[in-house]
């Protein structure tokens, strides 16, 4: 399966004890052609087993039983270091959003936005063409722990529209629902 989908795989979780072919053999085969990150999972937690795994090219070694939260954290840490990071800049009809720099430019000129305004605009453009309810916006931008009035969104939208000038019209009011971002 790895050979068929090699370019689409970002990380491998590999158990040492598998039927037919053990994890060490699979690790050896993968390392002949790829440097994809590999986390070894095993019930064998002796130091010599771990060292053997690292000698063969494993990036991480986790002994069973393990916490799923720890596994997720280790996967995220490895992917954070190994994934190709491009400076992702998206352009929406003259509104340029730099995801890494968390900045917004309007026709090439930077505009000042609060963190919440940026996050709200980013959420709208990430869902371009989709009518988003105020509750959905609150849950995704303000998070579930926000207990204020959903009309706070309206005041933030008003500020964003003002800052975007003529391009503020891209944020459409959906009566009785919420808002939608649409470039036409």
Long-range contacts (C-beta under 8 A, 24 or more apart in sequence): 2-30, 2-34, 3-33, 6-33, 6-34, 6-36, 9-36, 10-36, 10-37, 10-79, 10-82, 10-83, 11-36, 11-37, 11-38, 11-39, 11-75, 11-78, 11-79, 11-82, 12-36, 12-37, 12-38, 12-39, 13-39, 13-41, 13-71, 13-75, 14-38, 14-39, 14-40, 14-41, 14-58, 15-40, 15-41, 15-42, 16-40, 16-41, 16-42, 16-43, 16-44, 16-49, 16-53, 17-42, 17-43, 17-44, 24-52, 24-53, 24-56, 27-53, 27-56, 27-57, 27-58, 28-56, 30-57, 31-56, 31-57, 37-78, 37-79, 37-82, 39-71, 39-74, 39-75, 39-78, 41-66, 90-125, 92-125, 92-128, 92-170, 92-181, 92-183, 93-167, 93-170, 93-183, 94-167, 95-121, 95-125, 95-164, 95-167, 95-170, 97-121, 97-122, 97-125, 106-163, 106-164, 106-165, 106-167, 111-163, 111-164, 112-163, 113-160, 113-163, 116-141, 116-142, 116-156, 117-156, 117-159, 117-160, 117-163, 120-153, 120-156, 120-157, 120-160, 121-160, 124-171, 124-179, 124-180, 124-181, 125-181, 127-181, 128-181, 128-182, 128-183, 129-180, 129-181, 129-182, 130-180, 131-174, 131-177, 131-178, 131-179, 131-180, 132-174, 132-177, 132-178, 132-179, 132-180, 133-177, 133-178, 134-178, 135-178, 136-178, 137-178, 137-179, 153-178, 153-179
